[in-house]
Amino acid sequence: MKLAVIGVTGMVGEVMRKVLDERQFKITEFIPVASQRSVGKTVDFKGKAYTIISLEDAVARQPDIALFSAGGETSLEWAPKFAAVGTTVIDNSSAWRMDASKKLIVPEINAQTLTPSDKIIANPNCSTIQMVMALAPLHKKYKIKRIVVSTYQSISGTGVKAIKQLENELAGVKGEMAYPYPINKNAIPHCDVFEENGYTKEEMKLIRETQKILDDKTIAVTATAVRIPTSGGHSEAINVAFENDFDITEVRKLLHATPGVTVQDNTDVNVYPMPIYANGKDDVFVGRIRRDGSQPNTLNLWVVSDNLRKGAATNTVQIAEYLVENNLV
């Protein structure tokens, strides 16, 4: 098993290395790849130093699997080149997600749709992954009509520059800004760029990707995405209307029984999900489970997950694991 990590020095690339090690993913040859300025430098993986190589050299090595986390432009240019030499690409950018010919995969939900001919597989957006993980079992049972979601997203979703901005603000130091406004003591209702319809790209990802992953274009979704000064873990307030009525106890049982989901919902002792506790973990945490009394068949949930792990690196590695376990590579 020859495995390449493209974008190996980035925030998600670092977590990918950690997750591959933790999950004991069997690799015979590890191929670290980064931008030209990093070529020749070394990265650590499983206690050993590896020399970073270029994308051209990585293609020549014909890895079995390539995990991409180097941005959309790199993926659009290089994923087809890897696929052409027989590599299966799992891409963490938005480049291929809405391509009708590419699968958009959350392993617990739709990995069974993968075949050996899927050479470029898209990893969904972090905020979408945690939402569909909580909603997929409920959709199967009660059928979702409409979702209203408001996100409270970590600055780590923006990258190193955003973390540095917050650190500078906390220290009272002027520096480079990742956002158009201060993030410390603030909430910025602006994740990614605005589209012509007044929604941001992040909000539109939640709409489009949810319909694709759950394979149901009838699901109506509206979203507001907000950046808050937490350094790890996205939170979401989700209001979901179903075609069929539900029992709260049954909802909790369904969520308890869902692999990758942990229910934290005991308000008597102040137990509910929070990013400070989800940080560094792979599960999606669900709490504040309650009926919306303002209209029929409607449920409120609070959903939290580590955006760099299940929202990115872990989901990517899980796809790779599924490919290996099912002889698809």
C-alpha positions as a LaTeX table, in Angstrom:
\begin{tabular}{lrrr}
\hline
Residue & $x$ (\AA) & $y$ (\AA) & $z$ (\AA) \\
\hline
Met1 & 0.00 & 0.00 & 0.00 \\
Lys2 & 1.65 & 3.15 & $-1.31$ \\
Leu3 & $-0.07$ & 6.20 & 0.17 \\
Ala4 & 0.57 & 9.85 & $-0.66$ \\
Val5 & $-0.57$ & 12.85 & 1.38 \\
Ile6 & $-0.76$ & 15.98 & $-0.76$ \\
Gly7 & $-0.63$ & 19.12 & 1.38 \\
Val8 & 1.22 & 17.18 & 4.06 \\
Thr9 & 2.51 & 20.30 & 5.88 \\
Gly10 & $-0.89$ & 22.04 & 6.13 \\
Met11 & $-3.24$ & 21.96 & 9.12 \\
Val12 & $-5.35$ & 19.11 & 7.71 \\
Gly13 & $-2.26$ & 17.32 & 6.37 \\
Glu14 & $-0.77$ & 17.30 & 9.86 \\
Val15 & $-3.97$ & 15.83 & 11.31 \\
Met16 & $-4.10$ & 13.26 & 8.48 \\
Arg17 & $-0.66$ & 11.99 & 9.52 \\
Lys18 & $-1.80$ & 11.79 & 13.12 \\
Val19 & $-5.04$ & 9.95 & 12.26 \\
Leu20 & $-3.26$ & 7.48 & 9.94 \\
Asp21 & $-0.89$ & 6.67 & 12.80 \\
Glu22 & $-3.62$ & 6.43 & 15.46 \\
Arg23 & $-5.80$ & 4.17 & 13.33 \\
Gln24 & $-2.79$ & 2.02 & 12.33 \\
Phe25 & $-3.51$ & 2.33 & 8.62 \\
Lys26 & $-1.20$ & $-0.21$ & 6.98 \\
Ile27 & 1.24 & 1.52 & 4.63 \\
Thr28 & 4.28 & 0.04 & 2.90 \\
Glu29 & 5.39 & 3.35 & 1.37 \\
Phe30 & 4.50 & 6.80 & 2.75 \\
Ile31 & 4.81 & 9.62 & 0.18 \\
Pro32 & 4.67 & 13.16 & 1.63 \\
Val33 & 3.88 & 15.87 & $-0.92$ \\
Ala34 & 3.69 & 19.65 & $-0.57$ \\
Ser35 & 4.22 & 22.87 & $-2.52$ \\
Gln36 & 7.53 & 23.59 & $-4.24$ \\
Arg37 & 8.80 & 25.70 & $-1.33$ \\
Ser38 & 8.55 & 22.66 & 1.00 \\
Val39 & 10.18 & 20.13 & $-1.34$ \\
Gly40 & 13.35 & 18.71 & 0.23 \\
Lys41 & 12.25 & 19.48 & 3.79 \\
Thr42 & 11.23 & 16.62 & 6.09 \\
Val43 & 8.07 & 15.67 & 7.95 \\
Asp44 & 7.65 & 13.17 & 10.75 \\
Phe45 & 5.36 & 10.17 & 10.37 \\
Lys46 & 5.24 & 7.34 & 12.90 \\
Gly47 & 8.48 & 8.55 & 14.46 \\
Lys48 & 10.42 & 8.57 & 11.20 \\
Ala49 & 11.54 & 11.54 & 9.06 \\
Tyr50 & 10.38 & 11.55 & 5.43 \\
Thr51 & 11.57 & 13.90 & 2.69 \\
Ile52 & 8.83 & 15.92 & 1.01 \\
Ile53 & 8.63 & 15.47 & $-2.76$ \\
Ser54 & 6.92 & 17.36 & $-5.59$ \\
Leu55 & 3.58 & 16.55 & $-7.18$ \\
Glu56 & 5.36 & 15.46 & $-10.40$ \\
Asp57 & 7.56 & 13.01 & $-8.50$ \\
Ala58 & 4.57 & 11.70 & $-6.54$ \\
Val59 & 2.63 & 10.93 & $-9.72$ \\
Ala60 & 5.68 & 9.06 & $-11.05$ \\
Arg61 & 5.63 & 6.85 & $-7.94$ \\
Gln62 & 2.05 & 5.77 & $-8.76$ \\
Pro63 & 0.62 & 5.59 & $-5.22$ \\
Asp64 & $-2.38$ & 3.35 & $-4.59$ \\
Ile65 & $-4.18$ & 6.12 & $-2.70$ \\
Ala66 & $-3.57$ & 9.88 & $-2.58$ \\
Leu67 & $-5.16$ & 11.98 & 0.17 \\
Phe68 & $-5.46$ & 15.56 & $-1.09$ \\
Ser69 & $-5.69$ & 18.61 & 1.14 \\
Ala70 & $-3.97$ & 21.31 & $-0.86$ \\
Gly71 & $-6.83$ & 23.50 & $-2.08$ \\
Gly72 & $-9.23$ & 23.38 & $-5.00$ \\
Glu73 & $-6.90$ & 24.61 & $-7.74$ \\
Thr74 & $-4.28$ & 21.96 & $-6.95$ \\
Ser75 & $-6.98$ & 19.27 & $-6.87$ \\
Leu76 & $-8.49$ & 20.31 & $-10.19$ \\
Glu77 & $-5.09$ & 20.21 & $-11.89$ \\
Trp78 & $-3.47$ & 17.20 & $-10.22$ \\
Ala79 & $-6.20$ & 14.76 & $-9.13$ \\
Pro80 & $-6.85$ & 13.70 & $-12.77$ \\
Lys81 & $-3.09$ & 13.17 & $-13.28$ \\
Phe82 & $-2.96$ & 10.80 & $-10.30$ \\
Ala83 & $-6.15$ & 9.06 & $-11.43$ \\
Ala84 & $-4.63$ & 8.56 & $-14.89$ \\
Val85 & $-1.81$ & 6.43 & $-13.42$ \\
Gly86 & $-4.27$ & 4.30 & $-11.41$ \\
Thr87 & $-4.22$ & 6.17 & $-8.09$ \\
Thr88 & $-7.46$ & 6.57 & $-6.16$ \\
Val89 & $-7.70$ & 10.19 & $-5.03$ \\
Ile90 & $-9.67$ & 11.23 & $-1.93$ \\
Asp91 & $-9.97$ & 14.99 & $-2.15$ \\
Asn92 & $-10.65$ & 17.27 & 0.80 \\
Ser93 & $-11.26$ & 20.47 & $-1.22$ \\
Ser94 & $-14.52$ & 21.69 & $-2.74$ \\
Ala95 & $-13.22$ & 21.07 & $-6.28$ \\
Trp96 & $-15.11$ & 17.84 & $-7.07$ \\
Arg97 & $-17.94$ & 17.78 & $-4.53$ \\
Met98 & $-20.73$ & 18.90 & $-6.83$ \\
Asp99 & $-19.36$ & 17.18 & $-9.94$ \\
Ala100 & $-22.18$ & 14.82 & $-10.98$ \\
Ser101 & $-19.64$ & 12.15 & $-11.98$ \\
Lys102 & $-17.93$ & 12.11 & $-8.56$ \\
Lys103 & $-19.14$ & 10.53 & $-5.30$ \\
Leu104 & $-19.42$ & 12.70 & $-2.18$ \\
Ile105 & $-18.77$ & 10.33 & 0.69 \\
Val106 & $-19.40$ & 10.11 & 4.42 \\
Pro107 & $-18.48$ & 6.44 & 5.05 \\
Glu108 & $-21.16$ & 5.78 & 7.68 \\
Ile109 & $-23.84$ & 7.02 & 5.26 \\
Asn110 & $-22.99$ & 6.20 & 1.64 \\
Ala111 & $-19.64$ & 4.40 & 1.28 \\
Gln112 & $-21.52$ & 1.42 & $-0.16$ \\
Thr113 & $-21.95$ & 3.40 & $-3.39$ \\
Leu114 & $-18.19$ & 3.30 & $-4.10$ \\
Thr115 & $-16.76$ & 1.09 & $-6.86$ \\
Pro116 & $-13.21$ & 0.37 & $-8.14$ \\
Ser117 & $-13.85$ & 2.81 & $-11.00$ \\
Asp118 & $-14.25$ & 5.78 & $-8.62$ \\
Lys119 & $-10.77$ & 7.23 & $-9.00$ \\
Ile120 & $-11.57$ & 10.71 & $-7.64$ \\
Ile121 & $-13.70$ & 10.69 & $-4.47$ \\
Ala122 & $-14.83$ & 13.91 & $-2.82$ \\
Asn123 & $-14.71$ & 14.50 & 0.93 \\
Pro124 & $-17.57$ & 16.81 & 2.02 \\
Asn125 & $-17.31$ & 20.16 & 3.76 \\
Cys126 & $-16.65$ & 19.92 & 7.52 \\
Ser127 & $-19.89$ & 21.57 & 8.60 \\
Thr128 & $-21.90$ & 19.36 & 6.23 \\
Ile129 & $-20.30$ & 16.14 & 7.52 \\
Gln130 & $-21.29$ & 16.69 & 11.14 \\
Met131 & $-24.83$ & 17.74 & 10.20 \\
Val132 & $-25.56$ & 14.73 & 7.96 \\
Met133 & $-24.00$ & 12.34 & 10.49 \\
Ala134 & $-26.69$ & 13.41 & 12.96 \\
Leu135 & $-29.52$ & 13.68 & 10.44 \\
Ala136 & $-29.02$ & 10.62 & 8.20 \\
Pro137 & $-30.56$ & 8.07 & 10.62 \\
Leu138 & $-33.46$ & 10.45 & 11.32 \\
His139 & $-34.05$ & 11.04 & 7.59 \\
Lys140 & $-34.23$ & 7.27 & 7.03 \\
Lys141 & $-36.87$ & 6.92 & 9.76 \\
Tyr142 & $-38.95$ & 10.12 & 9.50 \\
Lys143 & $-38.02$ & 11.71 & 6.11 \\
Ile144 & $-36.69$ & 15.26 & 6.28 \\
Lys145 & $-38.71$ & 18.05 & 4.67 \\
Arg146 & $-36.69$ & 21.11 & 5.71 \\
Ile147 & $-33.53$ & 22.01 & 7.62 \\
Val148 & $-32.72$ & 25.40 & 9.15 \\
Val149 & $-29.11$ & 25.43 & 10.33 \\
Ser150 & $-27.01$ & 28.11 & 11.99 \\
Thr151 & $-23.31$ & 27.33 & 12.42 \\
Tyr152 & $-20.79$ & 28.61 & 14.97 \\
Gln153 & $-17.52$ & 27.77 & 13.27 \\
Ser154 & $-13.98$ & 27.55 & 14.59 \\
Ile155 & $-11.25$ & 29.77 & 13.18 \\
Ser156 & $-9.20$ & 26.64 & 12.42 \\
Gly157 & $-11.57$ & 26.16 & 9.48 \\
Thr158 & $-9.96$ & 29.24 & 7.92 \\
Gly159 & $-6.42$ & 28.06 & 8.55 \\
Val160 & $-3.16$ & 29.03 & 10.24 \\
Lys161 & $-3.53$ & 32.71 & 9.31 \\
Ala162 & $-6.78$ & 32.94 & 11.31 \\
Ile163 & $-5.29$ & 31.26 & 14.36 \\
Lys164 & $-2.41$ & 33.73 & 14.19 \\
Gln165 & $-4.87$ & 36.64 & 13.95 \\
Leu166 & $-6.63$ & 35.55 & 17.14 \\
Glu167 & $-3.31$ & 34.98 & 18.94 \\
Asn168 & $-2.17$ & 38.47 & 17.92 \\
Glu169 & $-5.41$ & 40.06 & 19.10 \\
Leu170 & $-5.23$ & 38.28 & 22.46 \\
Ala171 & $-1.64$ & 39.49 & 22.86 \\
Gly172 & $-2.46$ & 43.03 & 21.72 \\
Val173 & $-0.15$ & 42.72 & 18.71 \\
Lys174 & $-0.92$ & 44.12 & 15.25 \\
Gly175 & $-0.51$ & 41.58 & 12.47 \\
Glu176 & $-1.87$ & 40.08 & 9.28 \\
Met177 & $-5.68$ & 39.73 & 9.23 \\
Ala178 & $-7.43$ & 36.60 & 7.97 \\
Tyr179 & $-10.81$ & 38.30 & 8.43 \\
Pro180 & $-12.06$ & 41.79 & 7.55 \\
Tyr181 & $-12.76$ & 42.42 & 11.27 \\
Pro182 & $-11.29$ & 41.41 & 14.64 \\
Ile183 & $-12.32$ & 37.87 & 15.64 \\
Asn184 & $-11.54$ & 38.15 & 19.38 \\
Lys185 & $-14.72$ & 38.93 & 21.37 \\
Asn186 & $-16.62$ & 38.85 & 18.08 \\
Ala187 & $-18.87$ & 36.75 & 15.85 \\
Ile188 & $-18.53$ & 37.29 & 12.10 \\
Pro189 & $-21.52$ & 36.15 & 9.96 \\
His190 & $-19.24$ & 35.57 & 6.98 \\
Cys191 & $-17.66$ & 32.16 & 6.19 \\
Asp192 & $-16.06$ & 32.02 & 2.72 \\
Val193 & $-17.06$ & 34.46 & $-0.04$ \\
Phe194 & $-20.53$ & 35.79 & $-0.76$ \\
Glu195 & $-22.42$ & 34.50 & $-3.78$ \\
Glu196 & $-24.85$ & 36.57 & $-5.87$ \\
Asn197 & $-27.84$ & 35.26 & $-3.91$ \\
Gly198 & $-26.55$ & 36.83 & $-0.67$ \\
Tyr199 & $-25.47$ & 33.50 & 0.83 \\
Thr200 & $-21.83$ & 32.59 & 1.40 \\
Lys201 & $-20.20$ & 29.61 & $-0.29$ \\
Glu202 & $-20.10$ & 27.86 & 3.10 \\
Glu203 & $-23.86$ & 28.26 & 3.45 \\
Met204 & $-24.47$ & 26.98 & $-0.08$ \\
Lys205 & $-22.21$ & 23.96 & 0.60 \\
Leu206 & $-24.51$ & 23.00 & 3.49 \\
Ile207 & $-27.47$ & 23.16 & 1.12 \\
Arg208 & $-26.07$ & 21.43 & $-1.97$ \\
Glu209 & $-23.89$ & 18.81 & $-0.28$ \\
Thr210 & $-26.62$ & 17.69 & 2.14 \\
Gln211 & $-28.98$ & 16.92 & $-0.75$ \\
Lys212 & $-26.25$ & 15.01 & $-2.59$ \\
Ile213 & $-25.04$ & 12.93 & 0.37 \\
Leu214 & $-28.57$ & 12.02 & 1.50 \\
Asp215 & $-29.51$ & 11.48 & $-2.17$ \\
Asp216 & $-32.67$ & 13.56 & $-1.88$ \\
Lys217 & $-33.08$ & 16.86 & $-3.75$ \\
Thr218 & $-36.48$ & 17.42 & $-2.16$ \\
Ile219 & $-34.85$ & 18.32 & 1.18 \\
Ala220 & $-35.12$ & 22.09 & 1.64 \\
Val221 & $-32.12$ & 23.60 & 3.46 \\
Thr222 & $-31.38$ & 27.14 & 4.56 \\
Ala223 & $-28.19$ & 28.10 & 6.38 \\
Thr224 & $-26.41$ & 30.92 & 8.18 \\
Ala225 & $-22.70$ & 30.35 & 8.84 \\
Val226 & $-20.92$ & 32.35 & 11.56 \\
Arg227 & $-17.24$ & 32.43 & 12.54 \\
Ile228 & $-16.55$ & 32.58 & 16.29 \\
Pro229 & $-13.29$ & 32.83 & 18.29 \\
Thr230 & $-12.87$ & 29.15 & 19.15 \\
Ser231 & $-9.74$ & 27.39 & 17.92 \\
Gly232 & $-11.11$ & 23.88 & 17.32 \\
Gly233 & $-14.58$ & 22.45 & 16.70 \\
His234 & $-17.66$ & 23.61 & 14.82 \\
Ser235 & $-21.09$ & 23.88 & 16.47 \\
Glu236 & $-24.48$ & 23.88 & 14.77 \\
Ala237 & $-28.02$ & 24.72 & 15.88 \\
Ile238 & $-30.24$ & 22.58 & 13.66 \\
Asn239 & $-34.02$ & 22.84 & 13.30 \\
Val240 & $-35.37$ & 19.97 & 11.20 \\
Ala241 & $-38.93$ & 19.39 & 10.02 \\
Phe242 & $-39.98$ & 15.83 & 9.11 \\
Glu243 & $-42.82$ & 14.45 & 7.02 \\
Asn244 & $-43.63$ & 11.97 & 9.78 \\
Asp245 & $-43.97$ & 12.55 & 13.49 \\
Phe246 & $-41.36$ & 11.24 & 15.93 \\
Asp247 & $-40.96$ & 10.21 & 19.53 \\
Ile248 & $-38.11$ & 11.97 & 21.37 \\
Thr249 & $-37.09$ & 8.77 & 23.18 \\
Glu250 & $-36.90$ & 6.95 & 19.85 \\
Val251 & $-34.85$ & 9.82 & 18.34 \\
Arg252 & $-32.34$ & 9.48 & 21.18 \\
Lys253 & $-32.18$ & 5.69 & 20.68 \\
Leu254 & $-31.58$ & 6.10 & 16.94 \\
Leu255 & $-28.76$ & 8.57 & 17.55 \\
His256 & $-27.26$ & 6.39 & 20.32 \\
Ala257 & $-27.18$ & 3.47 & 17.87 \\
Thr258 & $-25.48$ & 5.47 & 15.08 \\
Pro259 & $-21.75$ & 4.68 & 14.66 \\
Gly260 & $-19.67$ & 7.83 & 14.99 \\
Val261 & $-22.35$ & 9.73 & 16.93 \\
Thr262 & $-22.24$ & 10.34 & 20.70 \\
Val263 & $-25.33$ & 11.66 & 22.45 \\
Gln264 & $-24.58$ & 14.17 & 25.23 \\
Asp265 & $-28.00$ & 15.27 & 26.39 \\
Asn266 & $-28.75$ & 15.59 & 30.09 \\
Thr267 & $-29.69$ & 19.15 & 30.92 \\
Asp268 & $-30.40$ & 18.19 & 34.55 \\
Val269 & $-26.63$ & 18.09 & 35.09 \\
Asn270 & $-25.65$ & 20.54 & 32.31 \\
Val271 & $-24.47$ & 17.86 & 29.85 \\
Tyr272 & $-24.47$ & 19.04 & 26.23 \\
Pro273 & $-21.89$ & 19.15 & 23.42 \\
Met274 & $-19.26$ & 21.89 & 23.38 \\
Pro275 & $-16.29$ & 22.42 & 21.05 \\
Ile276 & $-13.81$ & 22.53 & 23.95 \\
Tyr277 & $-14.59$ & 18.84 & 24.62 \\
Ala278 & $-15.09$ & 17.74 & 20.99 \\
Asn279 & $-11.64$ & 19.08 & 20.08 \\
Gly280 & $-9.27$ & 16.21 & 19.27 \\
Lys281 & $-12.06$ & 13.60 & 19.06 \\
Asp282 & $-13.52$ & 11.80 & 16.03 \\
Asp283 & $-17.18$ & 11.51 & 17.01 \\
Val284 & $-20.02$ & 13.88 & 16.21 \\
Phe285 & $-21.66$ & 14.99 & 19.47 \\
Val286 & $-25.42$ & 15.62 & 19.63 \\
Gly287 & $-27.41$ & 17.24 & 22.42 \\
Arg288 & $-30.17$ & 19.73 & 23.33 \\
Ile289 & $-32.56$ & 17.26 & 21.64 \\
Arg290 & $-36.05$ & 18.74 & 21.94 \\
Arg291 & $-39.29$ & 19.10 & 20.06 \\
Asp292 & $-40.01$ & 22.43 & 18.37 \\
Gly293 & $-43.42$ & 23.32 & 19.78 \\
Ser294 & $-44.04$ & 26.05 & 17.22 \\
Gln295 & $-44.88$ & 23.67 & 14.37 \\
Pro296 & $-45.64$ & 19.96 & 13.77 \\
Asn297 & $-43.06$ & 17.17 & 13.35 \\
Thr298 & $-40.11$ & 19.48 & 14.03 \\
Leu299 & $-36.98$ & 18.84 & 16.10 \\
Asn300 & $-34.15$ & 20.97 & 17.49 \\
Leu301 & $-30.61$ & 19.62 & 17.85 \\
Trp302 & $-27.21$ & 21.02 & 18.87 \\
Val303 & $-24.39$ & 19.27 & 16.98 \\
Val304 & $-20.64$ & 19.69 & 17.62 \\
Ser305 & $-17.59$ & 18.08 & 16.01 \\
Asp306 & $-13.86$ & 18.65 & 15.51 \\
Asn307 & $-13.72$ & 20.20 & 12.05 \\
Leu308 & $-10.13$ & 19.09 & 11.39 \\
Arg309 & $-10.80$ & 15.45 & 12.37 \\
Lys310 & $-14.23$ & 14.05 & 11.42 \\
Gly311 & $-14.81$ & 17.23 & 9.43 \\
Ala312 & $-11.71$ & 16.60 & 7.30 \\
Ala313 & $-8.81$ & 14.23 & 8.08 \\
Thr314 & $-10.65$ & 11.40 & 9.82 \\
Asn315 & $-13.42$ & 11.20 & 7.23 \\
Thr316 & $-10.77$ & 11.08 & 4.48 \\
Val317 & $-8.87$ & 8.25 & 6.21 \\
Gln318 & $-12.13$ & 6.37 & 6.84 \\
Ile319 & $-12.85$ & 6.47 & 3.11 \\
Ala320 & $-9.35$ & 5.04 & 2.46 \\
Glu321 & $-9.99$ & 2.32 & 5.04 \\
Tyr322 & $-13.27$ & 1.39 & 3.35 \\
Leu323 & $-11.55$ & 1.16 & $-0.05$ \\
Val324 & $-8.89$ & $-1.20$ & 1.34 \\
Glu325 & $-11.30$ & $-3.33$ & 3.38 \\
Asn326 & $-13.59$ & $-3.83$ & 0.38 \\
Asn327 & $-10.82$ & $-4.47$ & $-2.19$ \\
Leu328 & $-11.67$ & $-1.33$ & $-4.16$ \\
Val329 & $-7.99$ & $-0.37$ & $-4.57$ \\
\hline
\end{tabular}
